[in-house]
Amino acid sequence: MPSPSHPIILTGDRPTGALHLGHYVGSLRNRVELQHTHRQYVLLADSQALTDNADDPGKVRRNVVEVAIDYLAVGIDPAISTICLQSALPALAELTLLYLNFVSVTRLERNPTIKDEIQARAFGRDIPAGFLCYPAAQAADITAFKATVVPVGEDQSPIIEQTNELVRRLNRQIGYTLLPEARALIPATGRLPGVDGRAKMSKSQGNAIPLSASDAEIEGVVQRMYTDPNHLRASDPGQVEGNVVFTYLDAFDPDAEAVAELKAHYRRGGLGDMALKRRLTGILQAIVAPIRERRAALSADPDTIIDILRAGAKRGREVTERTKTEVIDGLGLFRL
C-alpha cells in the first residue's frame, strides 16, 4: 500500500470510447504496477473530451462508466488508486482559468502536440477555444494533485514541458516553491500501430482490438493483420521492419529470446505468416480472456462502478481544493 512518502503519479484517459490493446500496452499495464509504488490518481478526463466532442456530449457520458470498467478489469485497484471524474473536481476548472492568465495564445499555438492535433483534425483557424487551452487544463490537472510523475506517450511530452514552464512562472510569482515540476514517464513500448499497419490503433478507424474482444474476434483480426506484402511463400525471406505481427509480438510476447529467433528465421526464409499469426493469436487471447471475463462481471453491477467514482471524486476534491486554496493564497488573491 503506497504511503504519503511515495511519489504522486497522475494518469488518465478521455472517455470517448472503450479502451483497447493499444491503451493496455501503452499505459494500463504500467498503471497496475505503478499503483503499488506511487500514490496514483487516474483521471477520467470528461471535460477535456468535450473539447472536440461538444457536438455529442452523450458519447462522453456513455463512456465514463465503460472506461472505468476497463480500469478495474485490467487490475487497477480503487482501494489503492484513486479513480476521479474530472468534471466532479471543480478546482481543476478554476485552476485552468487562473493559469490561462500566465500563458499566451502564441505559446499555446506553438505547442507541438497541439499543432499536430489541430492539423490532424483539420480545424484550420476554427479551433475550439477549449481545445487550444488543453495545455493549461493539463497543467491544472497535474499541479492540482502535485504529481511529479506523468506517464505519457512521447508525442505528449511537450505538454509536460509547458506544464513545467507554468509551474516555474507561478512559483516565481508566488515567491517560493509551491508547485513541483513533473517528469514525463514514457513507456518502453511506443505507440502500438493499428492492425492494418496505420500509425495509430483507433477504434474509430476500425483497426483496434478492444479489451472486450472474443477469442474468435481476436483470431479474425490477427488473420487480417498486415505483414510483409512481398513474403508470398513461406520459403521466401521476409521483412521484419514494418511487419505489424512482429510489432505486436515485441509488445506482448513475454519470451523476447524466442521472438528474436523468429525474426532471424523469417528474414532468412522458411517461416510462414500463418505460424506467426497463430502464435500471436494465442498470446493475445490469453491476455484478453481474463480482462473480458472481469469486464462482464463488472458490467452486471453498474451501481458499484458509480460508488467507486463517487468515492474517488470525494478523495480527489479534498486534494485539488487544498491545492487551489494554496495557489490563491500564494498569489495573494482575495479569498472569502
Beta strands, then each sheet from edge to edge (+ up, - down):
strand 1: 8-13
strand 2: 39-44
strand 3: 81-85
strand 4: 149-151
strand 5: 183-185
sheet 1: 1+ 2+ 3+
sheet 2: 4+ 5+
end
